[in-house]
Amino acid sequence: MDKNLRTTPNVPGVDQSDRMVPVNLRQSGSTPVEMLISTRVRKSPFWHLSVEAGCWRATVYNRMYHPRGYVRPEEGGAMAEYRSLVKGVTLWNVAVERQIRVKGPDAEAFVNFVITRDATKIEPMRGKYCILCNEKGGILNDPVLLRLAADEFWFSISDSDLMLWLQGVNLPRRWDVEIDELDVSPLQVQGPLSEQLMADLVGERLKELPYYGLMETKIDGCPIMVSQTGFSGEKGYEVYVRDATINAEQVWYAIRGIGARYGLRVIAPGHHRRIAAGILSWGQDMDSETSPFQVNLAYQVPRKKSADYVGKAALEQQRARIEAGDYPFALTMVGLKMGGKPIVDYASDFWLVSCSEGQRCGYVTSPWWSPELQTNIALAYVPWGKSEIGTELLVELPEPYSIEAGEPVAAKVCEVPFLTSAHPSARERAKSEGRDSPD
């Protein structure tokens, strides 16, 4: 390796020459630090309700407190929450998915310029998963985009300040639109029993709602919008509570009241299930220095979109190089099945990946134990030359999960998703039909 290449702090073998800010791969472990709850970070309208429901730990996401644990470790912890998700029905506080509205006569044209997919193909009262990139092709955000009307879109955003970016793109008022955050906070109702629970709440017509379809309705007199979407790979819905600062308690307790018939449990977002489904987490699996071609999101870069959009030139150059056999990135994302003791909680570091020769060459972003597959699974970055299905690698797990202290465990590159989702993604559907883009 060229000694001038930028490498990760303390891990010289991992090439991150295509990043300005290398990912920090120092293995600091779980540190005994208590989160400070203060007014600098927003409490969502559901925050006190989550605490009441048993939330005992949280993180910060979109400058808001985000519940990340309800069941205590001694009572089964995150894996008990997982069982409720895959066998029953669960309620998630995901108000951190801030709702940024773009509304006005030029809404479609503006949205079409900032997302890579074709916004003109999204019909009113439908949604799509999409990405927004910067001029270099780096992923700025990967929201669910909801189209409520011909002139109104909502970005249900992941963990970055997308509103500021959108407002900046529209200077000096190139498009006739207003860009604002709404007093709308989402909840997710996820799991195989979610459909019947939601039908009990809003009526049988919910069962006619297509995947990524939207429906305006009410819960206990409070206006909401429902979409058949979610962050789990299971059957599920998102409930967008309008005027959430006023209506939060009423909707929350109504869902929990009906949900009691179905054994509903309040849990944190099921990262173990989203990993199995191959769903990415912004900030963990990708960021503004990551290209969609590195993380299995090439299908988000359509070949047939004639309109210009931010990052189009860079992305088309990247695709041309890849198709010419010149992969332009140091690392690419793969799925791994790996040994070790069951990983049953969040990783506190990006664990290191070594080539079979023993040289460190990559890192794990999202690991967890899969009860269905009876193995640890993970998303990880490795060199392009080590990304072929079946490639054997090694992963350095921390002491609680390692078999022998100081010894890495065996890992093998495998297909993603690891498990079938209730609704195959647009990427999976396009692949099954021999296309590389759903557009």
BELBELKA-V213014 format. One record per residue. N is the residue number from 1. RES is the residue in one letter. D_CENTER is the distance of its C-alpha to the mean C-alpha in Angstrom with 2 decimals. Layout:
N|RES|D_CENTER, N|RES|D_CENTER
This chain:
1|M|33.07, 2|D|34.26, 3|K|34.82, 4|N|33.81, 5|L|30.21, 6|R|27.72, 7|T|26.47, 8|T|24.31, 9|P|26.22, 10|N|28.21, 11|V|26.94, 12|P|29.13, 13|G|28.32, 14|V|24.72, 15|D|25.03, 16|Q|22.79, 17|S|25.37, 18|D|23.03, 19|R|21.37, 20|M|23.16, 21|V|21.54, 22|P|21.09, 23|V|18.42, 24|N|20.40, 25|L|21.17, 26|R|23.85, 27|Q|23.78, 28|S|24.45, 29|G|23.26, 30|S|22.68, 31|T|24.86, 32|P|26.89, 33|V|25.66, 34|E|25.41, 35|M|22.98, 36|L|25.14, 37|I|24.67, 38|S|26.15, 39|T|26.31, 40|R|24.52, 41|V|21.15, 42|R|20.72, 43|K|21.01, 44|S|19.35, 45|P|21.82, 46|F|20.48, 47|W|20.72, 48|H|24.26, 49|L|23.53, 50|S|20.85, 51|V|23.48, 52|E|26.03, 53|A|23.95, 54|G|23.96, 55|C|21.00, 56|W|22.27, 57|R|19.61, 58|A|16.96, 59|T|15.06, 60|V|14.80, 61|Y|11.84, 62|N|13.00, 63|R|16.46, 64|M|16.36, 65|Y|16.85, 66|H|14.03, 67|P|15.45, 68|R|14.40, 69|G|17.44, 70|Y|20.17, 71|V|22.06, 72|R|24.12, 73|P|24.30, 74|E|27.89, 75|E|26.94, 76|G|24.35, 77|G|21.37, 78|A|17.79, 79|M|19.26, 80|A|21.29, 81|E|18.28, 82|Y|16.82, 83|R|20.17, 84|S|20.13, 85|L|16.80, 86|V|18.08, 87|K|21.69, 88|G|21.89, 89|V|19.90, 90|T|17.88, 91|L|17.23, 92|W|14.33, 93|N|14.85, 94|V|11.83, 95|A|14.25, 96|V|12.29, 97|E|10.54, 98|R|13.77, 99|Q|15.47, 100|I|17.11, 101|R|19.90, 102|V|21.71, 103|K|25.03, 104|G|28.32, 105|P|30.45, 106|D|28.45, 107|A|24.95, 108|E|24.37, 109|A|25.82, 110|F|23.84, 111|V|20.43, 112|N|21.56, 113|F|22.32, 114|V|19.02, 115|I|16.62, 116|T|17.22, 117|R|17.52, 118|D|20.65, 119|A|20.45, 120|T|23.97, 121|K|22.91, 122|I|20.83, 123|E|23.39, 124|P|23.81, 125|M|22.11, 126|R|19.41, 127|G|15.82, 128|K|13.65, 129|Y|10.21, 130|C|11.22, 131|I|11.15, 132|L|13.74, 133|C|15.65, 134|N|18.57, 135|E|21.98, 136|K|21.35, 137|G|18.40, 138|G|15.87, 139|I|12.38, 140|L|12.62, 141|N|9.61, 142|D|7.42, 143|P|8.40, 144|V|9.83, 145|L|13.43, 146|L|16.15, 147|R|19.76, 148|L|22.19, 149|A|25.29, 150|A|26.78, 151|D|26.62, 152|E|23.53, 153|F|19.77, 154|W|17.04, 155|F|13.85, 156|S|11.36, 157|I|9.67, 158|S|6.92, 159|D|8.92, 160|S|11.92, 161|D|15.25, 162|L|14.91, 163|M|17.98, 164|L|20.19, 165|W|19.27, 166|L|20.00, 167|Q|23.19, 168|G|24.22, 169|V|23.86, 170|N|26.15, 171|L|28.95, 172|P|31.78, 173|R|30.95, 174|R|30.64, 175|W|29.15, 176|D|30.51, 177|V|27.44, 178|E|26.48, 179|I|23.10, 180|D|22.45, 181|E|20.15, 182|L|21.07, 183|D|22.06, 184|V|19.49, 185|S|17.21, 186|P|14.95, 187|L|15.19, 188|Q|13.66, 189|V|16.28, 190|Q|14.98, 191|G|17.22, 192|P|20.15, 193|L|22.40, 194|S|20.20, 195|E|22.11, 196|Q|25.49, 197|L|24.53, 198|M|23.19, 199|A|26.29, 200|D|28.46, 201|L|26.98, 202|V|27.10, 203|G|29.33, 204|E|29.54, 205|R|28.50, 206|L|24.87, 207|K|25.37, 208|E|25.99, 209|L|22.65, 210|P|20.99, 211|Y|17.38, 212|Y|15.80, 213|G|19.15, 214|L|19.94, 215|M|22.84, 216|E|24.65, 217|T|26.36, 218|K|27.28, 219|I|26.83, 220|D|30.02, 221|G|31.11, 222|C|28.03, 223|P|26.43, 224|I|22.88, 225|M|20.81, 226|V|19.08, 227|S|16.55, 228|Q|15.95, 229|T|12.16, 230|G|9.56, 231|F|6.58, 232|S|9.26, 233|G|11.12, 234|E|14.10, 235|K|16.18, 236|G|15.06, 237|Y|15.40, 238|E|14.33, 239|V|17.40, 240|Y|17.71, 241|V|20.69, 242|R|22.99, 243|D|25.15, 244|A|22.92, 245|T|25.09, 246|I|27.90, 247|N|26.43, 248|A|23.86, 249|E|26.30, 250|Q|27.81, 251|V|24.68, 252|W|23.29, 253|Y|26.66, 254|A|27.17, 255|I|24.04, 256|R|25.05, 257|G|28.61, 258|I|28.05, 259|G|25.40, 260|A|28.10, 261|R|29.76, 262|Y|26.81, 263|G|26.22, 264|L|23.04, 265|R|21.48, 266|V|19.39, 267|I|16.61, 268|A|13.61, 269|P|10.09, 270|G|10.63, 271|H|8.77, 272|H|11.78, 273|R|11.33, 274|R|7.77, 275|I|9.21, 276|A|12.23, 277|A|10.70, 278|G|9.30, 279|I|5.66, 280|L|4.26, 281|S|3.32, 282|W|5.71, 283|G|8.97, 284|Q|8.78, 285|D|8.46, 286|M|9.47, 287|D|11.30, 288|S|14.25, 289|E|16.35, 290|T|14.27, 291|S|15.39, 292|P|13.57, 293|F|16.50, 294|Q|15.52, 295|V|12.15, 296|N|13.13, 297|L|12.30, 298|A|16.05, 299|Y|16.13, 300|Q|14.60, 301|V|17.90, 302|P|20.62, 303|R|24.16, 304|K|25.88, 305|K|24.57, 306|S|27.77, 307|A|26.73, 308|D|25.90, 309|Y|22.55, 310|V|21.35, 311|G|20.91, 312|K|22.60, 313|A|25.51, 314|A|23.59, 315|L|21.21, 316|E|24.26, 317|Q|26.11, 318|Q|23.42, 319|R|23.46, 320|A|27.27, 321|R|27.46, 322|I|25.24, 323|E|27.41, 324|A|30.45, 325|G|29.47, 326|D|28.63, 327|Y|25.05, 328|P|24.50, 329|F|21.99, 330|A|22.86, 331|L|19.92, 332|T|17.59, 333|M|14.71, 334|V|15.96, 335|G|15.58, 336|L|18.13, 337|K|20.18, 338|M|22.09, 339|G|24.84, 340|G|25.38, 341|K|25.45, 342|P|22.57, 343|I|19.59, 344|V|19.01, 345|D|17.18, 346|Y|14.76, 347|A|16.05, 348|S|17.68, 349|D|18.09, 350|F|16.96, 351|W|19.52, 352|L|21.84, 353|V|22.43, 354|S|26.01, 355|C|27.71, 356|S|30.26, 357|E|32.91, 358|G|31.49, 359|Q|30.29, 360|R|26.90, 361|C|24.81, 362|G|21.04, 363|Y|18.49, 364|V|15.87, 365|T|12.38, 366|S|11.01, 367|P|14.02, 368|W|15.15, 369|W|18.12, 370|S|18.14, 371|P|21.08, 372|E|21.32, 373|L|21.75, 374|Q|23.57, 375|T|22.07, 376|N|19.50, 377|I|16.59, 378|A|14.36, 379|L|12.50, 380|A|14.93, 381|Y|16.61, 382|V|20.21, 383|P|22.95, 384|W|23.17, 385|G|26.38, 386|K|24.79, 387|S|21.97, 388|E|24.12, 389|I|23.49, 390|G|25.79, 391|T|26.05, 392|E|26.97, 393|L|25.56, 394|L|25.77, 395|V|23.34, 396|E|24.71, 397|L|23.52, 398|P|24.67, 399|E|27.73, 400|P|26.32, 401|Y|24.78, 402|S|27.27, 403|I|30.22, 404|E|32.70, 405|A|32.31, 406|G|31.72, 407|E|31.24, 408|P|28.04, 409|V|26.91, 410|A|26.86, 411|A|23.72, 412|K|23.51, 413|V|21.21, 414|C|20.14, 415|E|18.51, 416|V|14.81, 417|P|13.78, 418|F|15.83, 419|L|16.40, 420|T|16.97, 421|S|14.68, 422|A|16.50, 423|H|15.63, 424|P|15.41, 425|S|12.96, 426|A|14.84, 427|R|14.81, 428|E|16.46, 429|R|18.89, 430|A|19.91, 431|K|20.52, 432|S|22.62, 433|E|24.64, 434|G|25.28, 435|R|23.34, 436|D|20.90, 437|S|19.53, 438|P|19.20, 439|D|21.06
